[in-house]
C-alpha cells in the first residue's frame, strides 16, 4: 500500500531530474568563436584648430590687436570656400604676462589674447591651400589636426557583416573537426569599435607657408563573439 502510494512521487522526481539535466547537456553542444574584420579607408574630412595669439601692454591693446588679426584670418578662411557652419570659436583667453627673471615681486609685462577656431574642411585636397591662406592672414598658432571618415557608420556595418561571416567560418572548422555541424545562432556580442581619430601633434605656425601633412588611411575594426548550437 505504501509503495503504491509513493510510485507517483518517485516518477515525478525522475522526470524532474531528467529535465534539470537537459540544459546542462544542451550547454555542452555549443561553440563560441570570435570573428574579426577590418576596413581601410582614406579620410574624407579634416578638422583643424588654428588661431591667433596677440600681445599688448594693456588688455585692451592685446584684445584690439587680436581682433584685427582674427578678422583677417576668418575672412581668408571663408574666402577659401569654407561655410560659416563649419567655423566655430573653440577657445578665447586673456592672460597676463610677467617677467620670468624678476626676483621678488612679479613685474607685469603686458597681456596675451589667444583666439582659436575649429574649422571643418570637407575636401581633404584643399587643406594645404586653406592653411596657407590662414597663416598668410595672420594665424600664428595651430593646436591640432584630425582626419575624419564621415561615412564611418556605414563602413563599420560592412565590417560587422564580415566579422559575422568570419565567426561562422571558424565555427564550421571546429564543428567539422569534432564531427558535428553548426546550427542556429544562440548569442552575438560585439566587442570591436572604431579607432580614435588620428591627431597630429600641436604646432606653432611660424613660416609663410602651411606645414606639410599626410592624411594616410584609417582602419575601422569590428569584432563579434558568436555562440552557435552544434547539431549531429
Backbone as a ProteinNet text record, in pm:
[ID]
protein_1_A
[PRIMARY]
XXXXXXXXXXXXXXXXXXXXXXXXXXXXXXXXXXXXXXXXXXXXXXXXXXXXXXXXXXXXXXXXXXXXXXXXXXXXXXXXXXXXXXXXXXXXXXXXXXXXXXXXXXXXXXXXXXXXXXXXXXXXXXXXXXXXXXXXXXXXXXXXXXXXXXXXXXXXXXXXXXXXXXXXXXXXXXXXXXXXXXXXXXXXXXXXXXXXXXXXXXXXXXXXXXXXXXXXXXXXXXXXXXXXXXXX
[TERTIARY]
83.1	0	86.8	188.4	274.7	353.6	409.3	486.8	401.7	278.3	188.5	162.1	148.5	122.7	244	365.7	486.9	529.9	473.2	515.1	497.8	385.4	373.4	479.8	517.2	618.9	754.4	790.1	917	921.2	811.6	805.8	827.4	765.8	781	925.8	990.2	1129.2	1220.7	1194.9	1277.6	1261.7	1137.5	1112.3	1180.5	1170.7	1233.6	1385	1442.9	1586.6	1631.3	1554.6	1587.5	1578	1472.5	1453.3	1566.1	1609.6	1717.2	1848.1	1867.7	1993.1	1996.5	1879.4	1874.2	1952	1936.9	2013.3	2163.6	2207	2349.4	2399.9	2319.9	2360.5	2358.6	2256.4	2248.3	2367.8	2409.3	2522.1	2651	2658.8	2777.2	2781.4	2669	2663.3	2662	2750.2	2764.3	2910	2930.3	3065.2	3061.7	3161.3	3171.4	3300.7	3287.7	3404.8	3400.7	3515.3	3524.3	3561.3	3479.8	3507.6	3557.9	3650	3707.2	3707	3698.5	3708.3	3752.6	3826.7	3872.2	3841.1	3822.3	3802.4	3895.7	3980.8	4073.3	4020.1	4023.9	3967.5	4043.2	4057.7	4122.2	4023.9	4065.3	3975.7	3924.5	3800.6	3742.7	3706.3	3744.1	3719.3	3830.2	3863.2	3969.1	3915.3	3951.9	3917.6	4048.6	4063.3	4185.2	4150.3	4246.2	4232.4	4343.6	4305.6	4403.2	4359.9	4456.1	4416.7	4525.5	4501.3	4590.1	4620.7	4748	4791.4	4852.1	4802	4847.6	4887.1	4991.9	5038.9	5017.3	5006.7	4994.3	5030.2	5062.2	5097.9	4978.3	4858.7	4735.6	4643.6	4543.4	4447.2	4373	4340.3	4269.6	4356	4482.7	4573.2	4587.9	4602.3	4616.4	4487.4	4373.2	4243.3	4219.3	4251.4	4232	4320.9	4445.6	4538	4489.4	4439.5	4390.6	4266.8	4178.6	4055.6	4087.2	4185.5	4222.8	4278.8	4368.5	4429.3	4325.4	4239.9	4142.4	4039.2	4003	3909.6	3967.8	4097.5	4164.1	4171.3	4198.5	4207.5	4071.3	3966.4	3830.9	3793.5	3826.7	3794.7	3868.7	3994.8	4073.9	4016	3971.8	3914.7	3783.7	3700.4	3571.3	3590.6	3689.3	3719.6	3768.9	3821.8	3870.7	3756.9	3634	3519.3	3464.9	3508.9	3458.8	3328.5	3224.5	3093.9	3097.6	3010	3005	2975	2891	2855.2	2974.1	3080.5	3197.5	3309.3	3281.3	3381.2	3323.7	3396.8	3347.2	3461.6	3435.8	3534.7	3540.8	3658.9	3673.3	3753.6	3821.9	3898.2	3921.2	3901	3928.2	3979.4	4103.1	4161.1	4241.1	4247.9	4327.2	4415.5	4548.3	4641.5	4742.6	4764.8	4871.1	5007.7	5104	5239.7	5334.2	5411.9	5502.3	5647.4	5736.2	5879.1	5930.1	5977.7	6021.1	6153.2	6230	6361.1	6356.2	6241.7	6228.9	6229.4	6318.2	6322.4	6229.2	6180.5	6086.6	5949	5886.4	5753.4	5753.2	5654.7	5646.1	5614.2	5682.6	5659.6	5574	5460.7	5368.7	5426.3	5440.4	5492.5	5382.3	5267.9	5158.3	5057.1	4986.1	4881.5	4889.4	4841	4830.8	4687.4	4632.1	4499.5	4515.6	4452.3	4455.2	4312.8	4292.3	4162	4181	4108.6	4128.3	3998.2	4009.2	3894.6	3905.9	3790.5	3783	3715.9	3787	3740.3	3726.7	3608	3585.9	3614.2	3700.3	3731.8	3681.9	3580.7	3514.6	3578.7	3688.4	3766.5	3912.6	3963.2	4098.4	4203.3	4181.3	4280.4	4297	4198.7	4204.7	4278.5	4315.6	4376.2	4502.5	4601.1	4722.4	4692.8	4604.1	4572.7	4503.3	4412.7	4340.6	4435.4	4524.1	4623	4714.1	4753.9	4841.9	4774.1	4644.1	4569.7	4558.2	4526.1	4507	4636.7	4746.8	4876.3	4919.3	4894.9	4929.1	4848.5	4726.8	4641.3	4672.4	4758.5	4797.1	4783.4	4733.5	4725.2	4866.1	4891.2	5024.7	5023.6	4908.9	4901.1	4816.5	4862.3	4785	4799.6	4689.8	4699.5	4665.6	4620.2	4593.8	4519.3	4525	4452.4	4401.7	4274.7	4214.3	4169.1	4192.5	4146.2	4022.6	3912.2	3782.9	3728.1	3666.6	3591.5	3444.2	3381.6	3243.7	3142.6	3169.5	3077.7	3121.5	3167.8	3224.5	3122.8	2998.9	2896.8	2867	2856.8	2827.2	2940.3	3064.4	3179	3190.7	3157.3	3159.7	3053.6	2938.3	2835	2886.6	2961.6	3022.8	3118.1	3201.6	3296.5	3223.9	3111.1	3034.9	2984	2930.1	2884.1	2997	3113.9	3229.6	3279.6	3265.7	3306.7	3217.7	3087.3	2996.4	3030.4	3060.4	3099.3	3227	3320.5	3446.1	3418.5	3326.9	3291.2	3228.2	3140	3075	3178.5	3274.7	3380.7	3459.3	3494.3	3569.4	3486.6	3358.9	3271.7	3257.7	3248.6	3236.1	3360.7	3477.9	3602.3	3605.8	3568.1	3567.7	3464.9	3346	3240	3280.6	3339.7	3382.1	3488	3581.2	3685.9	3628.1	3516.3	3453.5	3350.1	3325.8	3231.1	3086	3061.7	2924	2903.3	2785.7	2754.4	2715.6	2729.3	2691.3	2540.4	2474.2	2330.7	2297.6	2192.7	2143.8	2235.1	2226.7	2299.9	2226.5	2300.9	2243.8	2263.9	2381.4	2411.8	2519	2506.5	2608.1	2644.2	2774.1	2822.6	2926.4	2905.2	3001.6	3107.4	3233.8	3343.3	3430.9	3419.6	3508	3452	3537.5	3496.2	3591.5	3549.9	3636.8	3752.3	3867.3	3980.1	3958.4	4031.7	4019.8	4071	4026.5	4070.7	4221.2	4287.3	4429.7	4452.7	4539.9	4564.5	4712.7	4746.3	4884.8	4922.8	5051.5	5098.2	5068.7	5053	5031.1	5153.9	5131.3	5242.7	5215.2	5319.2	5306.6	5339.1	5248.1	5268.4	5359.6	5483.2	5576.5	5628.1	5605.2	5658.5	5552.1	5591.4	5496.3	5402.4	5435.4	5353.3	5291.8	5203.7	5136.7	5231.1	5222.6	5305.6	5261	5353.1	5316.4	5234.1	5148.7	5071.5	5038.2	5005.1	4969.6	4849.9	4734.6	4615.5	4622.7	4695.3	4707.4	4573.6	4561	4437.3	4399.6	4270.9	4222.1	4172	4194.2	4145.6	4033.6	3914.1	3798.8	3787.5	3765.9	3770.4	3642.7	3590.1	3472.1	3507.1	3465.2	3489.1	3357.4	3319	3193.2	3219	3169	3175.6	3038	3038.8	2913.5	2912.7	2798.6	2776.9	2676.7	2714.5	2629	2592.5	2475	2439.4	2513.6	2544.3	2603.9	2501.6	2488.7	2392.6	2465.7	2405.3	2471.6	2497.1
-120.8	0	126.2	128.4	246.4	265.1	150.9	160.3	207.3	160.5	202.8	352.5	405.3	548.9	633	575.3	652.2	650.9	558.4	548.4	679	749	877.3	978.6	979	1071.8	1039.1	910	868.5	904.1	883.3	915.7	1064.6	1146.8	1292.5	1334	1269.5	1303.1	1265.3	1152	1107.5	1202.8	1243	1336.1	1469.5	1519.5	1646.4	1639	1524.2	1506.9	1508.5	1444.1	1442.2	1582.1	1656.7	1792.7	1885.7	1869.7	1955.9	1927.8	1805.9	1772.1	1816	1850	1887.3	2015.3	2126.1	2246.5	2222.8	2140.6	2112.8	2040.4	1942.2	1869.2	1959.6	2049.5	2141.7	2236.7	2278.1	2369.6	2306.9	2174.3	2105.5	2103.1	2129.2	2123.6	2265	2350.2	2487.3	2513.1	2605.8	2650.3	2803.3	2867.1	3013.2	3054.7	3141.3	3186.3	3339	3395.8	3539.8	3567.5	3648.4	3687.1	3829.5	3856.8	3990.3	4032.2	4163.8	4217.8	4363.1	4407.6	4545.8	4605.8	4737.4	4812	4932	4945.2	5059.4	5161.1	5287.6	5393	5523.6	5601.3	5731.7	5832.6	5916.2	6018.5	6111.6	6156.2	6247	6382.9	6404.1	6533.5	6560.4	6688	6728.2	6834.8	6824.5	6926.9	6987.6	7117.8	7185	7281.4	7304.4	7403.4	7504.8	7623	7724.7	7858.4	7942.5	8068	8172.8	8274	8390	8418.7	8437.7	8484.1	8622.4	8720.3	8859.4	8914.8	8998.4	9059.2	9210.9	9267.5	9412.1	9455.1	9584.8	9634.1	9635.8	9654.9	9651.1	9543.8	9507.8	9407.8	9458.1	9586.4	9644.4	9641.4	9673.5	9674.2	9533.8	9433.7	9295.1	9246.7	9283.7	9242.9	9304.8	9433.9	9501.3	9440.8	9413.3	9353.5	9215.2	9138.7	9004.4	9010.1	9103.7	9116.7	9149	9236.3	9271.9	9150.5	9078.2	8961.5	8852.3	8827.6	8720.4	8753.2	8877.4	8917.5	8884.9	8911.4	8881.1	8730.5	8653.7	8507.1	8448.7	8495.7	8447.8	8478	8596.8	8634.3	8544.7	8514	8428	8287.6	8236.1	8101.1	8095.7	8194.7	8196.1	8220.3	8302.6	8325	8197.1	8103.7	7976.6	7877.9	7918.5	7832.4	7756.5	7790.7	7723.3	7789.7	7708.4	7760.8	7808.1	7903.8	7959.3	7852.8	7755.8	7649.9	7560.5	7567	7482	7555.2	7675.9	7754	7788.2	7752.9	7775.9	7820.4	7923.5	7964.3	7858.1	7804.4	7697	7737.9	7851.1	7897.3	8047.6	8116	8259.7	8288.8	8336.6	8358.3	8487.8	8545	8665.1	8634.7	8639.9	8602.7	8714.8	8751.7	8848.3	8783.8	8864.3	8816.1	8883.8	8801.8	8854.1	8830.6	8912.3	8898.1	8776.2	8671	8549.3	8566.9	8667.8	8688.4	8784.6	8838.5	8936.3	8865.8	8903.8	8847.8	8928.3	8863.5	8929.8	8935.8	9052.6	9068.6	9058.4	8989.5	8971.9	9105.4	9132.2	9256.6	9226.7	9296.1	9274.4	9335.9	9251	9298.2	9339.3	9274.8	9302.5	9187.7	9174.1	9071	8997.6	8874.6	8795.4	8747.5	8769.1	8720.2	8608.5	8495.4	8382.8	8352.1	8349.2	8320.1	8204.7	8095.3	7976.5	7934.5	7888.8	7842.1	7692.7	7626	7488.5	7493.5	7443.4	7454.9	7316	7287.5	7162.6	7187.4	7105.8	7114.4	6985.5	6996.6	6879.3	6828.8	6891.2	6845.7	6839.6	6717.5	6700	6768.5	6767.5	6825.3	6976.4	7040.3	7185.9	7228.6	7133.6	7167.3	7252.1	7213.8	7297	7441.4	7459	7594.7	7676.1	7612.9	7685	7722.3	7630.9	7661.8	7775.4	7770.7	7874.8	8011.9	8015	8140.7	8192.5	8101.5	8141.6	8193.3	8123.5	8165.7	8298.4	8312.5	8438.2	8555.7	8527.3	8634.8	8668.9	8590	8624	8513.4	8396.1	8285.4	8244.6	8235.7	8201	8087.1	8022.5	7904.4	7797.1	7672.8	7559.3	7447	7411.7	7317	7173.9	7149.6	7010.7	6997.2	6876.9	6845.3	6701.7	6681.6	6549	6506.9	6379.3	6323.9	6238.9	6269.6	6211.4	6131.9	6017	5939.4	5969.1	6041	6085.8	5970.8	5869.7	5755.8	5639.6	5669.9	5567.2	5459.5	5498.6	5401	5301.1	5352.3	5264.1	5164.2	5211.8	5123.7	5022.5	5065.3	4971.9	4863.4	4899.4	4798.7	4691.9	4733.7	4638.1	4545.5	4604.1	4523.5	4428.8	4472.6	4386.2	4261.2	4280.9	4166.7	4070	4123.6	4039	3969.3	4034	3971.5	3852	3863.4	3750.9	3635.6	3668.6	3564.3	3494.6	3571.3	3513.3	3421.4	3462.7	3378.5	3247.3	3252.9	3131.3	3038.4	3096.4	3015	2938.9	3007.4	2943	2835.2	2867.3	2769.3	2643.3	2661.8	2546.9	2460.3	2522.5	2445.6	2361.5	2423.1	2349	2236.1	2265.2	2164.1	2046.4	2074.8	1967.9	1880	1945.2	1868.7	1781.1	1826	1749.4	1649.9	1646.6	1552.4	1592	1724.1	1772.6	1886.9	1951.2	2060.4	2185.8	2300.7	2427.6	2446.9	2477.9	2501.5	2648.9	2680	2817.5	2902.5	3033.7	3128.2	3142.3	3131.8	3145.3	3287.8	3345	3477.1	3545.1	3679.2	3760.2	3876.5	3895.3	4007.1	4084	4216.4	4299.2	4350.5	4336.4	4380.9	4485.1	4501.3	4592.4	4733.7	4827.7	4967.7	5037.3	5152.7	5231.6	5289.6	5305.7	5364.1	5512.8	5573.7	5718.5	5790.2	5913.4	5993.1	6015.9	6017.4	6044.7	6191.7	6220	6358.4	6388.9	6488.1	6530.4	6613.5	6622.2	6699.9	6848.4	6917.5	7061.9	7128.9	7237.1	7306	7455.3	7531.4	7676.8	7716.3	7785.4	7828	7949.3	7929.1	8040.4	8083.6	8003.4	8035	8091	8126	8184.1	8083	7954.7	7853.5	7756.4	7671.5	7572.8	7457.1	7399.4	7283.8	7163.6	7073.2	6954.8	6858.2	6779.2	6679.9	6564.4	6450	6332.2	6264.5	6258.5	6200.1	6049	5979.6	5835.1	5764.2	5653.1	5574.9	5544.7	5528	5480.3	5337.9	5256.6	5119	5105.2	5074.5	5052.7	4903.2	4866.7	4725.8	4686.1	4568.9	4514.1	4376.3	4349.2	4219.2	4169.6	4048.4	3991.3	3852.6	3828.2	3694.7	3628.4	3511.3	3444.1	3303.1	3268	3132.1	3060.1	2940	2858.1	2728.5	2675.4	2539.7	2442.8	2326	2219.9	2108.8	2064.1	1957	1833.6	1714.2	1589.2	1587.2
0	0	0	89.5	99.5	-29.3	-83.2	-206.5	-322.9	-327.3	-434.7	-428.4	-308.1	-291	-328.1	-308.2	-333.5	-480.2	-560.3	-700.1	-778.5	-769	-840.6	-800.2	-670.7	-622.9	-683.2	-687.6	-746.8	-895.4	-964.5	-1108	-1131.5	-1046.6	-1059	-1035.7	-936.9	-907.7	-1023.2	-1087.6	-1200.9	-1317.7	-1346.9	-1458.1	-1432.3	-1308.6	-1273.6	-1288.6	-1249.7	-1261.4	-1406.3	-1493.5	-1636.1	-1695.3	-1659.8	-1712.2	-1669.5	-1544.5	-1494.8	-1566	-1614.1	-1680.2	-1825.1	-1884.6	-2025.4	-2056.2	-1977.7	-2007.6	-2002	-1905.4	-1893.4	-2016.8	-2065.7	-2184.7	-2308.1	-2312.8	-2425.1	-2426.2	-2306.1	-2296.6	-2348.7	-2340.4	-2388.4	-2541	-2606.7	-2752.3	-2811.8	-2760	-2808.5	-2846.1	-2937.4	-2968.5	-2975.1	-2912.9	-2911.6	-2980	-3079.6	-3155.7	-3169.1	-3205.1	-3226.1	-3371	-3437	-3575.1	-3580.9	-3672.7	-3686.4	-3833	-3855.4	-3990.6	-3982.7	-4081.8	-4087.7	-4225.3	-4225.3	-4349.3	-4344.4	-4443.8	-4450.8	-4550	-4509.8	-4594.6	-4570.2	-4675.8	-4663.4	-4604.2	-4510.3	-4453.9	-4563	-4549.1	-4648.2	-4588.5	-4462	-4398.5	-4296.8	-4281.1	-4188.1	-4093.9	-3966.3	-3867.3	-3816.6	-3835	-3788	-3675.6	-3588	-3481.1	-3500.2	-3540.5	-3578.5	-3518.5	-3485.9	-3421.6	-3420.7	-3339.4	-3331	-3184.5	-3153.5	-3021.5	-3039.1	-2963.8	-2977.4	-2840.9	-2839.1	-2715.5	-2719.3	-2598.9	-2586.2	-2446.1	-2429.3	-2295.4	-2201.8	-2259.9	-2179.7	-2237.1	-2157.1	-2203.6	-2326.5	-2329.4	-2443.7	-2569	-2552.8	-2667.9	-2726	-2639.2	-2685.1	-2751.4	-2693.2	-2749.2	-2886.1	-2899.9	-3028	-3136.2	-3101	-3198.2	-3240.6	-3142.6	-3174.1	-3262.1	-3233.7	-3312.6	-3458.3	-3481.2	-3618.4	-3693	-3626.4	-3689.8	-3715.3	-3616.3	-3630.1	-3737.1	-3749.3	-3855.4	-3992.6	-4009.1	-4135.6	-4159.7	-4053.5	-4066.1	-4103.3	-4036.6	-4067.1	-4211.8	-4257.8	-4396.3	-4494.3	-4463.7	-4552	-4558.5	-4443.7	-4439.7	-4518.6	-4500.4	-4571.4	-4721.4	-4756.5	-4898.5	-4965.8	-4885.2	-4940	-4964	-4932.1	-4960.4	-4841.2	-4720.1	-4600.3	-4556.2	-4537.8	-4497.9	-4352.4	-4320.6	-4185.2	-4080.5	-4116.6	-4021.2	-3985.8	-4065.6	-4041.8	-3969.1	-3919.7	-3845.5	-3708.1	-3604	-3467.2	-3376.7	-3295.5	-3195.5	-3086.3	-3063	-2964.5	-2841.3	-2850.8	-2734.2	-2743.6	-2631.8	-2624.3	-2483.7	-2473.3	-2340.6	-2336.2	-2216.1	-2189.2	-2068.6	-2088.7	-1982.6	-1958	-1830.3	-1800.4	-1823.3	-1867	-1891	-1791.6	-1717	-1615	-1654.9	-1601.9	-1626.8	-1550.1	-1620.7	-1551	-1477.1	-1511.9	-1449.4	-1332	-1303.4	-1195	-1060.3	-972.2	-837.8	-747.3	-643.6	-554.3	-616.3	-615.3	-670	-822.3	-878.4	-1023.3	-1090.5	-1204.4	-1278.1	-1400.2	-1412.3	-1523.5	-1650.7	-1754.3	-1882	-1978	-1966.9	-2058.9	-2057.8	-2166.9	-2175.1	-2308.8	-2306.2	-2429.8	-2447.2	-2565.6	-2600.4	-2703.1	-2677.5	-2770.4	-2815.2	-2944.7	-3004	-3102.2	-3080.1	-3161.8	-3228.9	-3352.9	-3430.3	-3456.5	-3458.4	-3506.2	-3643.1	-3743.8	-3882.2	-3943.3	-3998.9	-4073.1	-4220.7	-4276	-4418.9	-4483.5	-4567.9	-4623.6	-4752.8	-4792.2	-4907.4	-4863.7	-4844.8	-4791.3	-4879.5	-5009.9	-5101.2	-5082.3	-5019.8	-5002.3	-4875.2	-4792.3	-4662.7	-4677	-4760.8	-4769.4	-4810.6	-4908	-4954.3	-4845.8	-4770.6	-4664.6	-4551.3	-4513.3	-4409.9	-4456.1	-4581	-4633.9	-4628.6	-4664.5	-4658.9	-4515.6	-4423.2	-4283.3	-4222.4	-4249.1	-4194.5	-4256.6	-4386.8	-4453.3	-4400.7	-4349.3	-4296.8	-4152.4	-4087.4	-3950.2	-3847.5	-3885.4	-3789.3	-3748.1	-3619.2	-3570.5	-3470.1	-3453.3	-3366.5	-3433.4	-3420.6	-3471	-3370	-3303.8	-3192.2	-3230.7	-3352.5	-3388.6	-3519.2	-3574.9	-3696.9	-3687.1	-3719.1	-3712.2	-3851.4	-3884.2	-4010.7	-3982.5	-4050.1	-4017.3	-4135.7	-4104	-4203.4	-4179.8	-4270.5	-4247.5	-4255.1	-4339.1	-4354.1	-4266	-4146.8	-4059.3	-4022.1	-3993.1	-3952.2	-4063	-4185.9	-4299.4	-4321.5	-4310.8	-4330.3	-4216.8	-4094.6	-3981.8	-3998.5	-4054.5	-4080	-4176.3	-4275.2	-4367.7	-4293	-4205.4	-4128.8	-4033	-3977	-3886.4	-3958.5	-4080.4	-4157.7	-4187.9	-4220.1	-4249.1	-4122.9	-4006.4	-3880.3	-3847.7	-3873.8	-3850.6	-3944.9	-4070.9	-4166.4	-4121.2	-4065.9	-4016.3	-3896.8	-3810.2	-3695.1	-3742.3	-3841	-3891.7	-3955.7	-4026	-4086.3	-3979.5	-3872	-3764.2	-3695.3	-3670.4	-3604.9	-3690.4	-3821.5	-3912.7	-3907.7	-3900.3	-3890.5	-3762.8	-3651	-3524.3	-3526.3	-3578.9	-3582.9	-3670.1	-3785.8	-3876.4	-3809.7	-3738.2	-3670.1	-3559.7	-3500.9	-3392.1	-3443.5	-3576.2	-3632.6	-3615.8	-3600.5	-3588.1	-3686.7	-3681.3	-3771.5	-3692.9	-3758.5	-3696.6	-3712.3	-3599.2	-3601.1	-3591.1	-3516.6	-3504.9	-3415.5	-3435.9	-3350.7	-3217.8	-3109.1	-2974.8	-2922.6	-2948.4	-2893.5	-2978.3	-2993.4	-3061	-2969.4	-2947.7	-2866.7	-2946.5	-2958.4	-3030.2	-2934.6	-2974.6	-2888.6	-2955.4	-3085.2	-3155.9	-3163.9	-3194.9	-3209.7	-3303.8	-3353.3	-3440.9	-3360.2	-3422.6	-3351.6	-3330.4	-3236.3	-3220.2	-3343.1	-3360.9	-3474	-3465.6	-3581.6	-3584.5	-3555	-3461.9	-3420.3	-3432.9	-3512.4	-3522.5	-3401	-3373	-3258.5	-3279.2	-3167	-3174.5	-3235.4	-3308.7	-3372.8	-3373.8	-3386.5	-3398.1	-3541.5	-3601.7	-3740.2	-3741.5	-3784.5	-3778.6	-3914	-4018.6	-4150.1	-4241.1	-4362.6	-4455.9	-4518.8	-4512.7	-4578.3	-4480.9	-4532.7	-4448.7	-4417.3	-4296.7	-4263.7	-4344.8	-4381.7	-4458.9	-4373.9	-4439.3	-4366.3	-4459.6	-4400.1	-4479.2	-4413.4	-4480.2	-4418	-4401.9	-4491.2	-4480.6	-4488.4	-4415.5	-4411.1	-4267.5	-4243.2	-4114	-4131.5	-4029.8	-4031.7	-3929.8	-3977.4	-3890.9	-3864.5	-3739.4	-3699.7	-3628.1	-3663.9	-3596.8	-3542.9	-3419.5	-3356.1	-3297.5	-3332.4	-3282.7	-3225.9	-3106	-3044.9	-3061.8	-3125.5	-3161.3	-3101.3	-3043.5	-2991	-3080.1	-3125.4	-3212.4	-3142.7	-3177.4	-3139.2	-3230	-3177.9	-3258.7	-3276.4	-3398.4	-3428.5	-3477.6	-3460.6	-3505.1	-3654.8
[MASK]
++++++++++++++++++++++++++++++++++++++++++++++++++++++++++++++++++++++++++++++++++++++++++++++++++++++++++++++++++++++++++++++++++++++++++++++++++++++++++++++++++++++++++++++++++++++++++++++++++++++++++++++++++++++++++++++++++++++++

